[in-house]
Amino acid sequence: MEIEKKREGTAKFGSRLGFILAAAGSAVGLGNIWRFPYLAAKYGGGFFLLVYLILAVTFGFTLMLTEVAIGRRTGKSVLGAYKQVSSKWAFMGWAAAIIPAIILSYYCDIGGWVLKYMTMFITGNGAETAGTVITETGAETTFFSSFIGNSSETAIFFVIYVVLNAVVILLGVQKGIEKVSKLLMPVLVVLIIGIAIYTMTLDGALEGAAYYLLPDFSVLTPEMLFKTVAAASSQLFYSMSIAMGILITYGSYMRKEDSLENSVTQIEIFDTGVALLAGLIIVPSVFVFSGGDKSALNGGPGLMFITLPKVFQSMPAGDFIGAAFFVLVSLAALTSSISLMETVVSAVMDKFGLSRVKSCLVVIAITLLLGMLSVLGYSDWSEVKLFGMQFLDFFDFITNSVMMPILAFLTCILIGYVVKTSYVEEEVLHGEKKFSARGMYRVMIKFICPIFMIIILVTPFVTEI
């Protein structure tokens, strides 16, 4: 096994397809599988989809293009990239390295949950995940609550998941990330299309699909419009790996001869298509199972780990579909967490000049340390709270609701007003005759995107108040 020893700006994806699949893989994750369908169902079905699509081709495209362009132009990890753009704004590189490090720690914990469920369904024990468990005190609880409350078992799957990520990262960019992405992403697409088609054959599924796809304008009020735009904007961070340092890192591995604008567009199409198909699996399935009860589409771990196993058990061939679904979720989770780990490993390599192996070991240690807080937060240390939240929930809140919007906002200011939009435009035009979205890009990066960042940042606090 030949392991890449140093990055030093020499590592590159071997093909444009490799970059697109790797970047799309980083975007296609747990957020696409359960969060997107849940938000669509909550905020007016097709109306949410319409708002999301508009934002994806404007807001999402602008931020994604900006980060990939910064990465390819500098050829550095997040630490070096922001410093090269402007030495006075080098602090943003540290934020862009810390964010994925925190997310990786709890993402691997959730990834371990997915591995557990995949194992249960593949071994023919899926029915247990839909049942209840009697605790030592005689109380009745869900299988999921019992599992995450068992720190030793949860820790085992957490460590296994971290090791799976590390193996891919140790192989390097082309032999690890690119090869794995080229293998897993087509399998993921085949699985999600197959399960979606099967779901549509269930009695009552078409009504669920209509609920998911058709706009419900009866719920459209000024307040609902604001919440829908805020929710769709926030989902873009989950769906497109924005403000996590991933796109800058992968951009630094992108070949100069590949079209940057076209590549970003194709990543968006791939990512959005997977999210839409995930909705066609989850919403109609739960809709049929619950008899049209919208409350059954509650977001969060409960939907994936409590509700869906019950749905699969109610289906013909439910064990097979459940196994296929959790294999699908495992692939989606793995392609995302790989990109998170690579971002942090790349930063360590560039900053300290360490080999890939040593950098990976450092990141594994950090991930295990922080991740165990999330593991214990639902079990032995469940009484310990940070601002009223368990460790995992706090890590999720501080990264997704605070740090990422701030980093994206500052990136807009840096490119729009400090170094000017020409910094990105010149990179987009490298080897290209035109930048077709130049006019929209300038307006979005200087005026519209910063406003959306503020909306995303303040919405959780306004909602709480």
C-alpha positions as CSV (number, residue, x, y, z in Angstrom):
1,M,0.0,0.0,0.0
2,E,1.6,3.2,-1.2
3,I,0.7,6.0,1.2
4,E,1.0,9.7,0.2
5,K,3.7,11.2,2.4
6,K,3.3,14.9,1.9
7,R,0.7,17.1,0.5
8,E,2.7,20.3,-0.3
9,G,0.2,21.3,-3.0
10,T,1.1,18.3,-5.2
11,A,-1.9,16.0,-4.5
12,K,-4.6,16.2,-7.2
13,F,-7.7,14.4,-8.3
14,G,-6.9,12.3,-11.3
15,S,-10.0,13.3,-13.3
16,R,-12.8,15.8,-13.3
17,L,-15.3,13.0,-12.6
18,G,-13.2,12.1,-9.5
19,F,-13.5,15.7,-8.2
20,I,-17.2,15.9,-8.9
21,L,-18.0,12.6,-7.3
22,A,-15.8,13.3,-4.2
23,A,-17.3,16.8,-3.8
24,A,-20.8,15.5,-4.3
25,G,-20.0,12.7,-1.8
26,S,-19.0,15.3,0.7
27,A,-22.3,17.1,0.2
28,V,-24.5,14.0,0.1
29,G,-24.7,13.0,3.7
30,L,-27.1,12.5,6.7
31,G,-28.5,15.9,6.2
32,N,-29.8,14.9,2.7
33,I,-31.3,11.7,3.9
34,W,-33.4,12.8,6.8
35,R,-33.2,16.5,7.3
36,F,-34.1,17.6,3.8
37,P,-37.3,15.5,3.6
38,Y,-38.3,16.6,7.1
39,L,-37.9,20.3,6.3
40,A,-39.8,19.9,3.0
41,A,-42.7,18.3,4.8
42,K,-42.7,20.8,7.6
43,Y,-42.6,23.9,5.4
44,G,-45.3,23.4,2.8
45,G,-44.0,20.5,0.7
46,G,-43.4,21.7,-2.8
47,F,-43.2,25.3,-1.7
48,F,-40.1,24.5,0.3
49,L,-38.7,22.6,-2.7
50,L,-39.3,25.6,-4.9
51,V,-37.6,28.0,-2.5
52,Y,-34.7,25.6,-2.0
53,L,-34.1,25.1,-5.7
54,I,-34.0,28.9,-6.3
55,L,-31.6,29.3,-3.4
56,A,-29.5,26.4,-4.6
57,V,-28.8,27.9,-8.1
58,T,-28.1,31.4,-6.6
59,F,-27.0,31.4,-3.0
60,G,-25.6,27.9,-2.9
61,F,-23.9,28.1,-6.3
62,T,-22.2,31.4,-5.3
63,L,-20.8,30.1,-2.0
64,M,-19.7,26.8,-3.4
65,L,-18.0,28.4,-6.4
66,T,-16.2,30.8,-4.1
67,E,-14.8,28.2,-1.8
68,V,-13.7,25.8,-4.7
69,A,-12.1,28.8,-6.5
70,I,-10.2,29.8,-3.4
71,G,-8.9,26.3,-2.9
72,R,-7.9,25.8,-6.6
73,R,-6.2,29.2,-6.9
74,T,-4.2,28.8,-3.7
75,G,-3.5,25.1,-3.9
76,K,-3.5,25.0,-0.1
77,S,-5.5,23.7,2.8
78,V,-7.9,26.1,4.6
79,L,-5.1,27.4,6.9
80,G,-2.9,28.4,4.1
81,A,-5.6,29.3,1.6
82,Y,-7.2,32.2,3.6
83,K,-3.8,33.5,4.6
84,Q,-2.8,33.6,0.9
85,V,-6.0,35.4,-0.1
86,S,-5.3,38.1,2.6
87,S,-2.8,37.8,5.4
88,K,-5.0,40.0,7.6
89,W,-7.8,37.4,7.3
90,A,-5.7,34.4,8.1
91,F,-7.7,33.8,11.2
92,M,-10.6,32.5,9.1
93,G,-8.4,29.6,8.1
94,W,-8.3,28.5,11.7
95,A,-12.1,28.7,12.0
96,A,-12.4,26.7,8.7
97,A,-10.2,24.0,10.3
98,I,-11.8,23.9,13.7
99,I,-15.4,23.6,12.3
100,P,-14.8,20.3,10.5
101,A,-12.8,18.9,13.4
102,I,-15.8,19.5,15.7
103,I,-18.4,18.2,13.2
104,L,-16.3,15.1,12.5
105,S,-16.3,14.1,16.1
106,Y,-20.0,13.9,16.5
107,Y,-20.7,12.9,12.9
108,C,-18.6,9.8,13.5
109,D,-20.7,9.1,16.6
110,I,-23.9,9.2,14.5
111,G,-22.1,7.2,11.8
112,G,-21.6,4.5,14.4
113,W,-25.4,4.5,15.1
114,V,-26.0,4.0,11.4
115,L,-23.5,1.1,11.3
116,K,-25.3,-0.5,14.2
117,Y,-28.7,-0.3,12.4
118,M,-27.2,-1.5,9.1
119,T,-25.7,-4.5,10.9
120,M,-29.0,-5.3,12.6
121,F,-30.9,-5.3,9.3
122,I,-28.3,-7.2,7.3
123,T,-28.2,-9.9,10.0
124,G,-32.0,-10.2,9.9
125,N,-32.6,-8.5,13.2
126,G,-34.2,-5.4,11.9
127,A,-37.5,-6.1,13.7
128,E,-35.7,-5.5,17.0
129,T,-34.9,-1.9,16.1
130,A,-38.7,-1.3,15.7
131,G,-39.5,-2.8,19.1
132,T,-39.2,-1.7,22.7
133,V,-36.7,-2.7,25.3
134,I,-37.1,-3.2,29.1
135,T,-34.5,-1.4,31.1
136,E,-32.8,-2.7,34.3
137,T,-35.3,-0.5,36.2
138,G,-38.2,-2.2,34.5
139,A,-39.1,0.8,32.4
140,E,-40.0,0.4,28.7
141,T,-38.0,2.4,26.2
142,T,-37.2,2.3,22.4
143,F,-34.3,0.2,21.0
144,F,-32.6,3.4,19.9
145,S,-32.7,5.0,23.4
146,S,-31.4,1.8,24.9
147,F,-28.6,1.6,22.3
148,I,-27.3,5.2,22.7
149,G,-27.6,4.8,26.4
150,N,-25.1,1.9,26.4
151,S,-21.8,3.7,26.2
152,S,-19.6,0.6,25.7
153,E,-21.6,-0.6,22.6
154,T,-21.9,2.9,21.2
155,A,-18.2,3.5,21.7
156,I,-17.3,0.3,19.8
157,F,-19.3,1.3,16.7
158,F,-18.0,4.9,17.0
159,V,-14.4,3.7,16.9
160,I,-15.0,1.3,14.0
161,Y,-16.5,4.2,12.0
162,V,-13.5,6.4,12.8
163,V,-11.1,3.6,11.6
164,L,-13.1,3.2,8.3
165,N,-12.6,6.9,7.6
166,A,-8.9,6.8,8.5
167,V,-8.2,3.9,6.2
168,V,-9.5,5.9,3.2
169,I,-7.6,9.0,4.2
170,L,-4.4,7.2,4.7
171,L,-4.5,6.0,1.1
172,G,-4.4,9.6,-0.1
173,V,-6.3,11.7,-2.6
174,Q,-6.4,9.6,-5.8
175,K,-6.0,6.1,-4.3
176,G,-8.2,6.7,-1.3
177,I,-10.8,9.5,-1.6
178,E,-11.2,9.5,-5.4
179,K,-11.3,5.7,-5.8
180,V,-13.8,5.3,-2.9
181,S,-16.0,8.1,-4.3
182,K,-16.0,6.5,-7.7
183,L,-17.1,3.2,-6.2
184,L,-19.6,4.3,-3.5
185,M,-21.4,7.2,-5.3
186,P,-22.8,5.1,-8.2
187,V,-23.9,2.4,-5.7
188,L,-25.6,5.1,-3.6
189,V,-27.4,6.4,-6.7
190,V,-28.6,3.0,-7.7
191,L,-29.8,2.2,-4.2
192,I,-31.7,5.5,-3.7
193,I,-33.4,5.2,-7.1
194,G,-34.3,1.6,-6.5
195,I,-35.8,2.2,-3.1
196,A,-37.6,5.3,-4.3
197,I,-39.2,3.3,-7.1
198,Y,-40.3,0.5,-4.7
199,T,-41.7,3.1,-2.3
200,M,-43.9,4.5,-5.0
201,T,-45.5,1.1,-5.5
202,L,-46.9,1.0,-2.0
203,D,-50.6,1.7,-1.5
204,G,-51.1,5.4,-0.6
205,A,-47.6,6.4,-1.5
206,L,-48.7,8.7,-4.3
207,E,-50.7,10.7,-1.8
208,G,-47.6,11.0,0.3
209,A,-45.6,12.0,-2.8
210,A,-48.2,14.7,-3.6
211,Y,-47.9,16.0,-0.1
212,Y,-44.1,16.2,-0.5
213,L,-43.9,17.6,-4.0
214,L,-47.0,19.9,-4.3
215,P,-46.8,23.4,-2.8
216,D,-49.2,24.0,0.1
217,F,-49.9,27.7,-0.2
218,S,-52.5,27.6,2.6
219,V,-49.7,27.7,5.2
220,L,-48.0,30.7,3.4
221,T,-47.9,33.6,5.8
222,P,-45.1,36.3,6.1
223,E,-43.9,34.4,9.2
224,M,-43.9,31.0,7.4
225,L,-42.2,32.6,4.3
226,F,-39.4,33.9,6.5
227,K,-39.0,30.5,8.3
228,T,-39.0,28.6,5.0
229,V,-36.3,30.8,3.5
230,A,-34.2,30.5,6.7
231,A,-34.7,26.8,6.8
232,A,-33.9,26.3,3.1
233,S,-30.8,28.5,3.4
234,S,-29.6,26.6,6.5
235,Q,-30.2,23.3,4.7
236,L,-27.8,24.4,1.9
237,F,-25.0,24.3,4.5
238,Y,-25.8,20.7,5.2
239,S,-26.4,19.8,1.6
240,M,-23.5,21.5,-0.1
241,S,-20.7,21.3,2.5
242,I,-20.5,25.1,2.7
243,A,-18.3,26.8,5.3
244,M,-16.8,23.6,6.5
245,G,-13.5,24.0,4.8
246,I,-14.2,20.9,2.6
247,L,-14.8,22.7,-0.7
248,I,-11.6,24.7,-0.3
249,T,-9.6,21.5,0.5
250,Y,-11.1,19.6,-2.4
251,G,-10.7,22.7,-4.6
252,S,-7.0,22.6,-3.9
253,Y,-6.9,19.1,-5.4
254,M,-8.8,20.1,-8.5
255,R,-7.0,20.2,-11.8
256,K,-6.5,23.6,-13.5
257,E,-7.8,22.3,-16.9
258,D,-11.2,21.4,-15.6
259,S,-14.1,23.8,-15.8
260,L,-14.8,25.2,-12.4
261,E,-18.2,26.7,-13.2
262,N,-19.5,23.5,-14.9
263,S,-18.2,21.3,-12.2
264,V,-19.9,23.2,-9.4
265,T,-23.2,23.1,-11.4
266,Q,-22.9,19.4,-11.8
267,I,-22.2,18.9,-8.1
268,E,-25.3,20.9,-7.2
269,I,-27.5,18.8,-9.6
270,F,-26.1,15.6,-8.1
271,D,-26.6,16.7,-4.5
272,T,-30.1,18.2,-5.0
273,G,-31.2,15.1,-7.0
274,V,-30.2,12.8,-4.2
275,A,-32.0,15.0,-1.6
276,L,-35.2,15.0,-3.7
277,L,-35.1,11.2,-4.1
278,A,-34.5,10.8,-0.4
279,G,-37.7,12.7,0.2
280,L,-39.5,10.3,-2.2
281,I,-38.4,7.5,0.0
282,I,-39.0,8.9,3.5
283,V,-42.1,11.2,3.2
284,P,-44.4,8.8,1.3
285,S,-43.3,5.8,3.5
286,V,-43.9,7.6,6.8
287,F,-47.1,9.2,5.3
288,V,-48.5,5.7,4.5
289,F,-47.4,4.2,7.8
290,S,-48.9,7.0,9.9
291,G,-52.1,7.2,8.0
292,G,-51.3,10.8,6.9
293,D,-50.2,12.0,10.3
294,K,-47.8,14.9,9.6
295,S,-46.4,14.7,13.2
296,A,-44.8,11.4,12.3
297,L,-42.4,13.3,10.1
298,N,-40.6,14.8,13.1
299,G,-36.9,15.5,12.3
300,G,-33.8,14.5,14.1
301,P,-32.6,11.0,15.1
302,G,-36.1,9.9,16.0
303,L,-37.2,9.9,12.3
304,M,-34.3,7.7,11.1
305,F,-33.8,5.5,14.1
306,I,-37.2,5.1,15.6
307,T,-39.9,5.9,13.0
308,L,-38.4,4.4,9.9
309,P,-37.6,1.0,11.3
310,K,-41.3,0.7,12.2
311,V,-42.2,1.8,8.7
312,F,-39.9,-0.9,7.2
313,Q,-41.4,-3.6,9.4
314,S,-44.9,-2.6,8.1
315,M,-43.7,-3.0,4.4
316,P,-43.7,-6.1,2.2
317,A,-40.0,-7.2,2.1
318,G,-39.4,-4.7,4.9
319,D,-36.2,-6.4,6.1
320,F,-34.6,-6.2,2.7
321,I,-35.7,-2.6,2.1
322,G,-34.5,-1.6,5.6
323,A,-31.1,-3.2,5.0
324,A,-30.8,-1.5,1.6
325,F,-31.8,1.8,3.2
326,F,-29.2,1.7,6.0
327,V,-26.5,0.6,3.6
328,L,-27.5,3.7,1.5
329,V,-27.3,5.9,4.6
330,S,-24.0,4.4,5.6
331,L,-22.5,5.2,2.2
332,A,-23.8,8.7,2.3
333,A,-22.5,9.2,5.8
334,L,-19.1,7.8,5.0
335,T,-18.5,9.9,1.9
336,S,-19.3,13.0,4.0
337,S,-17.2,12.1,7.0
338,I,-14.2,11.2,4.8
339,S,-14.3,14.8,3.4
340,L,-14.4,16.2,6.9
341,M,-11.4,14.2,8.1
342,E,-9.4,15.0,4.9
343,T,-10.0,18.7,5.5
344,V,-8.5,18.5,9.0
345,V,-5.7,16.2,8.0
346,S,-4.8,18.5,5.1
347,A,-4.6,21.4,7.5
348,V,-2.4,19.6,9.9
349,M,-0.1,18.4,7.0
350,D,0.3,22.0,5.7
351,K,0.7,23.7,9.0
352,F,3.1,21.4,10.7
353,G,4.8,19.7,7.7
354,L,3.9,16.2,9.0
355,S,3.4,13.2,6.8
356,R,-0.1,12.0,5.9
357,V,0.2,9.1,8.4
358,K,1.3,11.2,11.3
359,S,-1.3,13.9,10.5
360,C,-4.0,11.3,10.3
361,L,-3.0,9.9,13.7
362,V,-3.2,13.3,15.2
363,V,-6.7,13.8,13.8
364,I,-7.8,10.4,14.9
365,A,-6.8,11.2,18.5
366,I,-8.7,14.5,18.4
367,T,-11.7,12.8,16.9
368,L,-11.8,10.1,19.5
369,L,-11.3,12.6,22.3
370,L,-14.1,14.9,21.2
371,G,-16.3,12.1,19.9
372,M,-16.3,10.3,23.2
373,L,-17.9,13.3,24.8
374,S,-20.8,12.9,22.4
375,V,-20.9,9.1,23.2
376,L,-21.0,9.7,26.9
377,G,-23.3,12.6,26.6
378,Y,-26.2,10.2,25.9
379,S,-25.2,7.6,28.5
380,D,-22.9,7.9,31.5
381,W,-22.6,11.7,31.4
382,S,-26.2,12.4,30.4
383,E,-26.6,14.7,33.3
384,V,-23.8,17.0,32.1
385,K,-25.1,19.8,30.0
386,L,-23.5,22.7,28.0
387,F,-26.0,25.6,28.0
388,G,-28.8,23.1,28.6
389,M,-27.7,20.8,25.7
390,Q,-25.9,17.5,25.6
391,F,-22.5,17.4,24.1
392,L,-23.6,16.3,20.6
393,D,-26.4,18.8,20.4
394,F,-24.1,21.6,21.6
395,F,-21.4,20.7,19.1
396,D,-24.0,20.7,16.3
397,F,-25.5,24.0,17.4
398,I,-22.2,25.9,17.8
399,T,-20.9,24.8,14.4
400,N,-24.0,24.8,12.2
401,S,-25.9,27.7,13.8
402,V,-23.1,30.0,14.8
403,M,-19.6,29.3,13.4
404,M,-20.5,28.3,9.8
405,P,-22.8,31.3,9.1
406,I,-20.2,33.7,10.5
407,L,-17.4,32.1,8.4
408,A,-19.6,32.2,5.3
409,F,-20.5,35.9,6.0
410,L,-16.8,36.8,6.5
411,T,-15.9,35.0,3.3
412,C,-18.5,37.1,1.4
413,I,-17.0,40.3,2.8
414,L,-13.4,39.1,2.0
415,I,-14.2,38.3,-1.6
416,G,-16.8,41.0,-2.2
417,Y,-15.0,44.0,-0.7
418,V,-11.5,43.2,0.4
419,V,-9.8,41.4,-2.5
420,K,-12.8,42.0,-4.9
421,T,-14.8,39.5,-6.9
422,S,-12.1,39.5,-9.6
423,Y,-10.1,37.1,-7.3
424,V,-12.7,34.4,-7.9
425,E,-13.6,35.4,-11.4
426,E,-10.0,35.1,-12.7
427,E,-9.8,31.6,-11.4
428,V,-13.2,30.6,-12.9
429,L,-12.0,32.0,-16.3
430,H,-8.7,30.1,-16.2
431,G,-8.8,28.2,-19.5
432,E,-12.4,29.2,-20.1
433,K,-13.9,31.7,-22.6
434,K,-16.5,33.1,-20.4
435,F,-18.0,33.1,-16.9
436,S,-21.7,32.9,-17.7
437,A,-23.0,33.6,-14.2
438,R,-20.6,36.5,-13.5
439,G,-23.3,39.2,-13.1
440,M,-25.4,37.1,-10.7
441,Y,-22.2,36.1,-8.8
442,R,-21.2,39.7,-8.1
443,V,-24.6,40.6,-6.8
444,M,-25.0,37.5,-4.7
445,I,-21.5,37.6,-3.1
446,K,-21.6,41.3,-2.3
447,F,-25.2,41.9,-1.3
448,I,-27.6,38.9,-1.1
449,C,-25.5,36.2,0.5
450,P,-24.4,38.4,3.4
451,I,-28.0,39.1,4.2
452,F,-28.9,35.4,4.1
453,M,-25.9,34.7,6.5
454,I,-27.4,37.2,9.0
455,I,-30.8,35.6,8.7
456,I,-29.4,32.1,9.3
457,L,-27.4,33.4,12.2
458,V,-30.2,35.2,14.0
459,T,-33.1,32.8,13.2
460,P,-32.4,30.2,16.0
461,F,-32.3,33.0,18.6
462,V,-35.4,34.8,17.3
463,T,-37.3,31.5,17.2
464,E,-36.2,30.7,20.8
465,I,-37.3,34.2,21.9
